[in-house]
Structures are given as structure tokens and as C-alpha cells.
Amino acid sequence: MTSVRRTVIVCSGLAAVTLASGVVAARSPEAECRVTGVWELVGVKRNGTPEPMAGWAQRKVVTRGHFMWLGQASRRDTLPLKTEADTLRAFSMSGGAGTWKLAGRTYTERLEYFVDPRMIGTDFKATCRTEGDRWIHTWIDTGPSDAQGRPAQATIDEEWRRIE
């Protein structure tokens, strides 16, 4: 075998290995879940059934290591503020903040700020997948127990749309 042919074969082999490793890197779990950005909740499914958003809007801001989300009733600005309930609704918001990490496709949020202080320090794990401008965030809601004392477990799929 000539040295030129050997060089071409070796270079071709190296190019194939480099290309193959690039394909593997492009399909790694981390590459499938790019969550840094600003997101708006556009849909929720409970056990595969769409849930109505019921006039509630949420945004989530995710930086390199922290997250924050806020929620509010839509059209709070149109309330007449005639009753105490109107006033409470007009000034009511929810949300939380903390840190997050990604291990494979497991996205974990740790609450550092939350309306219920008993939840501070709690980790919430979800399966994470991003496709274009969509983030599918799937987690298990253990909820309150049913009449027989069994946890009312449900799979929740949140669909977030990247807005920035």
C-alpha cells in the first residue's frame, strides 16, 4: 500500500470518527433540552388530557443556573374592584424561584422562594425536552390522597413556548 493511499485511508477514518462523534454530541440529552431563555406557558395536559388554562398566564425565566416563574389571572386590569374579592384577584400573583440543574433529560428545580414556606428547599424533578421554540416539561403530581388514602398521582405535561 502506498503512503499516499495509507494517508487518505487514515484521514478518511479520522473524518468519519469526527463526524460520528459530532452526530452523537448533537443528539446528546443535554442538546435535547435547552431551557435557558424566557418562556410562556401555552398548554397543560393531565394524564394526556388537555386542561383549560382558565384565564391564568405564566412566564418562566431560566438563566444558566437560576429560574423564576410568575403567574397571574388574565385581564386583572378590567376588574371593577367593587368587592374585596375583586381587589384580592386584581392584586393576586403566584410564582417561585430558585436554582435548577440538568442531568441527562432530568431537569430539577430547587425552590428558594415560594408562597408556601414549607416548600422552600424542595426539589422538583421533571423530564425535559425542547424542540425548536417549545419546551415539554413532564412531571408527576402526587397531589392529595383519594378517599382510600392512595395518592392521586397524575402525569403533567407542560408546554412552554420560548418568547426570548
N, C-alpha and C positions, 0 to 999 in steps of 0.2 A: 504494500500500500504506500502510495507517495505521501510525502509530508504535507503537501497542499491538500490532498484528499482527506488525510487524517485531521488536519486543522479545520476543514469545512465540516466534517462529521462532529468533531468536538464542539465547534461553535454552534452547530445546529442543535446538538444535545443541550448545551447550556441555554440557548434561546428557548427551547421547549420547556426546560425546567423553570426558567424565569417566567415564562408566560403562564405555565400551570400554577406556579406559586402566586402570581398576580390574580388569577381566577379564584383561587382558594381565599386569598385575602379579601377580594371583592365580595365574596359570599359569606364571610365570617359573621357570626351572630352580632358582633358589635357593629358591623357595617349595616346590618339589617335594622338597627334601632338607633336612629339619630334623633335624639329628643331635644337637643339644645335649640331654643327658639321661643317664640310666643305662639300659643295655641288657643283655639276656641273650641269648646265642646259642641259638637254638631249632632251627636246621636248616642243613645244608650240602649243596649239590649239586656234583658234579664232572662237567662236561660234561653237565649236565641230569639226572644220576642221583643220587638221594639217597644220602648217605654216612651210615653209622651214627655216632652221637655217641660210642659205645664208652665210656660212663661218664665222659666228660670234660665239665666245665662251665666256661663262660667268661662273664665280665661285662666290659663296657666302659663307662667313664665319659668323657663328652665335655663339656668346658666351652666357653667362647667361642673359645678358641684352642689348648687342650691336650686330650690324650686319655691314657687309661691303661687297659690291659686286663690281667686276671688270669685264669688258667686253673688248674684242679685236677682231679684224679681225684675222681669222686663216691665217697661213702661211705668216705673215708680213715679216718674215726673208728672203723670196725668192724674194722680190721686187727688181727691178734693181735700184731704186732711180734715174731714169733718168729725171723725171719731178717733178715739185713742188707737183703735186697730189700724185705721188708715195711717196714722202717724208712725206706729211701730213698723208697718210694712214699708213705708217710704224711707225709713232710716235703717232698715234691716239689710245686712250683708253677711255673708259667711266666707270662710276661707281658712287657709292654713299655710304654713311654710316650714321649711327645714332643709335637710340635705338629701341627696339621692346618690345611688351608685348602680352600676350595670355590671352584671356577671353573666356572660353569655347572653341569653334573651330574658334573664330575670332582672327586672327593674325594681329597686327597693327604695321607698321613700321613708325617711325617719322624721316624724313630726317634732318640731321645736317650738312652734307657735300654733295654737288651736283654741277654739272657743271652749272646748271641754278640757280643763287642765288635766284630767285623768288620762287623757290620750297622749299627752306630751311624752316623748321618748319612745313611742310605739313605732315599730317598723311595719310597713305595708308592702307586701310583695305582689308583683304582677308580672304577667308575660308581656313582653314588649315587641312590637313590630311596626316599622314605618315603611310606607310605600308612597313615594312622591311627597305630596303635601299632607298625607294622612298618617296618624299615629293611632294604632289599635292597642289599647291598654286593657288587658283582661285580668280580672282578679276574682277571688272567691269571697262572697259576702256571707259571713256566718250568721248574721242577723240574730234577732231574738229567737228563743226556743218556741216550738209549737205547743199545742195543748198537751202533748205527750212528753214534753221535756226534751224533744230532739231539736238540735239546731236547725233553723230554717235556712239551709245552705242554698246559695244560688250563684251561678256564674254570671258575672257582669262584664260586658264588653262596652268600653267607652271608645268612641271615635272622636278624635280631636283633629281639627284642620289647622295647619300651620298658617299664621297670618303675618309672621315676620321671621 
